[in-house]
Structure formats: structure tokens, C-alpha cells
Amino acid sequence: MSADPATEVFVTHRNLLFTVAYEMLGSAADAEDVLQETWLRWAGVDLDTVHDQRAYLVRITTRQSLDRLRTLGRRKESYIGPWLPEPLLTTPDIADDVELAENVSMAMLLVLETLAPTERAVFVLREVFDLPYDEIAEAVDKTSAAVRQIAHRARAHVAARRPRGSVSAAETRDVLAAFQRAVETGDMQGLLDMLAPDVVLLGDGGGIKQALPRPVTGADKVARLLVALSGRTTALSLQPAQVNGYPALVVRLDGELDTVMAVRTDDGLITGLYAVRNPEKLSHMQAETALRR
């Protein structure tokens, strides 16, 4: 038995809607909630009155994401320690799309966090998905002229903060493989050779798991910390994975998912390390890895 037309349309555009919500929220769990809310609203729509079904769905998703983004902003104010986006297990085809991979990378999502909610929505819809200004204007309830101004401002803001150059997944994979070997063997000099002088290590435990209370900056400090952590236990295992469009490391402790570590590289050196330990942010990935095993 075939699905009803509303369901068919929603399923057709589901991946697009999820990516819009995830790029705006930095959380797979919240993106799924937004999609549920979008579906509930979509199911009650008379399809005969909808001229552009994709645009209509994007509009619902964007507005629901904006509402949730403002709520999350208040929640982040009381968050314990650094806040990092929820890591998302991605497939190789996303890595092949260099532009999309860059836009869902951990480094880029952290840049998007510095935008105001409406700026973030406009940037995502225009720069990532190339939606027309008129369509974006309807989604964010602004005039087309205002959206053009917001887009210009957001582009300049992001350009000043985004990774300095486009890095391929293959380049990141090579750097990450060397990084993994150095951590596993406690190779201090090897780490110093691949860490940028101003590298930053961020840890997100959310007050649930022990993590770095504040960023650690500088190659020497970061390398010493990594060597110390790697030498504390033999129950740790590091495995490469595709996370947020780029190679990353999944850290398991006694076989259980403990940390997801993403990296940012510029000019062949690691400039950012993002370690997510908060179990609430790993639950979606835990389920995904279980399904793929």
C-alpha cells in the first residue's frame, strides 16, 4: 500500500529538512524534534493550496528551528564548561561534497554559533542551500531587501572566522592517522610536529562527564595533556570514523563509546581539537554506530 501524498512529499525532502535544522541548531536530537514538529504541521495542510511544497516545508522547519534556537540560547547560558555541537555520524558521500562537508564540520558549526538566530538561518538557507532571497524572506518573516542585508552581514562575519582554507577529507584523514599514532604511542615530538602553535583543545562533558573546564591553548600544553591522558589507561581504543563530513576519532573505554574527537586543520597543521564527552550528545551517535555494526 502506497503512502499518502503528504507523507511521500515529507519523506522526499526529509534529508534536506534535517540538514537545515541541524545546521541551525548544532544538535541532531533537537533537529529530529524539529522534524517531528514540522511533520505535525505539514500533516494538517491542504496540499492543493501549496504552490511550492519544498519551500513550504523549509519555511516550517526554519521557523521551528528559530524558536528552538532561542530556547537553546538560554539553556547554553547555564551550560557547564565549553559547549560543542552534537557530533553527527556522516556517510562518505557527504565528504565527497566538499562544500557541504565544510558547512557541517565541527569548526564551521562553532562559527555559526557566533551568529544571531536570524543571521544563522539566512546564512544556512542562502550560503549552504542557495535558496532564493524571496523564499528565505518568507521563511524568516522579513522583506527580501532585509534578507539581502542580513546575508551580506552574515557572510562577512563568517568569512572572518571560518577555517582559512578548504581542506579535503583525504588531507584530514592523513593528519588524523598520524595524530592517532602519536597519541597511542605517547609520541610527544610527533604531536608537537603536527599541532599548530596556537592550537586549541575544547572538551564538552556538560557537567555529566569529567572534561576540560576551559579551553587549553598552545601546542606544548595540548601535547602534554594528550600524552598524559593516553598513558593513564590501556582500556582506551581509538577508531577512525566519518563525523560531520570529515574524518574524526571515536574513543572507546572498555568497549563503550566515551568521546568523539573532531579536528580542524589549517595549512597541514591541527588548529582545533573538539572532544565531546557529554553522553546526552553521544546518544544519537551511539544508536547510529550500533546500527552500522
Residue pairs with C-beta under 8 A, 6 or more apart in sequence:
2 8
3 11
5 47
6 42
6 43
6 45
6 47
9 42
9 47
9 53
9 57
10 38
10 39
10 42
10 57
13 53
13 54
13 57
13 58
14 35
16 54
16 58
16 129
17 35
17 38
17 57
17 58
17 61
18 31
18 32
18 35
19 100
19 104
19 128
20 58
20 61
20 62
20 65
20 124
20 125
20 129
21 30
21 31
21 34
21 35
21 61
21 64
21 65
22 28
22 31
22 88
22 104
23 103
23 104
23 109
23 112
23 124
23 128
24 62
24 65
24 66
24 69
24 112
24 120
24 121
24 124
25 31
25 34
25 65
25 68
25 69
25 72
26 85
26 86
26 109
26 112
26 113
27 72
27 85
27 86
27 281
28 86
28 88
28 284
28 285
29 86
29 280
29 281
29 283
29 284
30 68
30 72
31 65
32 284
33 68
34 61
34 64
34 65
34 68
35 61
37 64
38 57
38 60
38 61
38 64
41 60
41 64
42 56
42 57
42 60
45 56
47 53
50 56
52 135
55 131
55 135
55 138
55 139
58 125
58 131
58 135
58 139
59 135
59 138
59 139
62 121
62 125
62 139
62 140
63 139
63 140
63 141
65 121
66 117
66 118
66 121
66 140
69 117
69 120
70 117
73 117
76 83
79 206
79 207
80 205
80 206
80 207
81 203
81 204
81 205
81 206
81 207
81 211
81 212
81 213
81 214
82 202
82 203
82 204
82 211
82 212
82 214
82 215
83 113
83 204
84 106
84 110
84 202
84 204
84 274
84 275
84 276
84 281
85 106
85 109
85 110
85 113
85 244
86 276
86 281
86 284
86 285
87 106
87 243
87 244
87 248
87 260
87 262
87 276
87 281
87 282
87 285
88 104
88 243
88 244
88 284
88 285
89 241
89 242
89 243
89 285
89 288
89 289
89 292
90 101
90 104
90 242
90 243
90 244
90 245
91 242
92 242
94 100
94 101
94 104
94 242
94 245
95 101
95 169
95 242
95 245
95 246
96 169
98 166
98 168
98 169
99 128
100 128
100 245
101 169
101 244
101 245
101 246
102 108
102 163
102 166
102 245
103 124
103 127
103 128
103 245
104 244
104 245
105 163
105 244
105 245
105 246
105 262
105 264
106 243
106 244
106 246
106 248
106 262
106 264
106 272
106 274
107 162
107 163
107 262
107 264
107 272
107 274
108 162
108 163
109 244
110 274
111 158
111 161
111 162
112 120
112 123
112 124
112 158
114 157
114 161
115 123
115 154
115 157
115 158
118 140
118 142
118 150
119 150
119 153
119 154
119 157
120 154
121 136
121 139
121 140
122 136
122 140
122 147
122 150
122 151
122 154
123 151
123 154
123 155
123 158
125 131
125 135
125 136
125 139
126 133
126 136
126 147
126 151
127 151
127 154
127 155
127 158
131 139
133 144
133 147
133 148
133 151
134 144
136 147
136 151
137 143
137 144
137 146
137 147
140 147
142 150
163 264
163 265
163 266
163 271
164 266
164 267
165 266
165 267
167 265
167 266
169 242
169 245
169 246
169 247
171 265
171 268
172 246
172 247
172 263
172 265
173 240
173 247
175 194
175 263
175 265
175 268
175 270
176 240
176 247
176 248
176 249
176 263
177 240
178 190
178 194
179 191
179 194
179 249
179 263
179 270
180 238
180 240
180 249
181 187
181 190
182 190
182 191
182 194
183 191
183 226
183 227
183 230
183 238
184 230
184 238
186 227
186 230
186 231
188 223
188 224
188 227
191 219
191 222
191 223
191 226
191 227
192 219
192 220
192 223
194 269
194 270
195 219
195 222
195 223
195 269
195 270
196 219
196 266
196 269
196 270
196 271
197 218
197 219
198 217
198 218
198 219
198 271
199 217
199 218
199 219
199 222
199 269
199 270
199 271
199 272
199 273
200 215
200 216
200 217
200 222
200 271
200 272
200 273
201 212
201 215
201 216
201 217
201 222
201 225
201 226
201 272
201 273
201 275
202 212
202 215
202 272
202 273
202 274
202 275
203 211
203 212
203 275
203 277
204 211
204 274
204 275
204 276
204 277
204 278
204 281
205 211
205 277
205 278
206 277
206 278
206 279
206 280
206 281
208 278
208 279
208 280
209 277
209 278
209 279
210 277
211 275
211 277
211 278
212 275
216 222
216 225
222 273
230 236
233 253
235 253
235 254
236 251
236 252
236 253
236 258
237 251
237 252
237 255
238 249
238 250
238 251
238 252
239 249
239 250
239 252
240 247
240 248
240 249
240 250
241 247
241 248
241 249
241 250
241 260
241 289
242 248
243 250
243 260
243 262
243 285
244 262
246 262
246 263
248 260
248 261
248 262
248 263
249 260
249 261
250 257
250 259
250 260
250 261
250 289
251 257
251 258
251 259
251 260
251 261
252 258
257 282
257 285
257 286
257 289
258 277
259 275
259 276
259 277
260 275
260 276
260 282
260 285
261 273
261 274
261 275
261 276
262 273
262 274
262 276
263 270
263 272
263 273
263 274
264 270
264 271
264 272
264 273
264 274
265 271
276 282
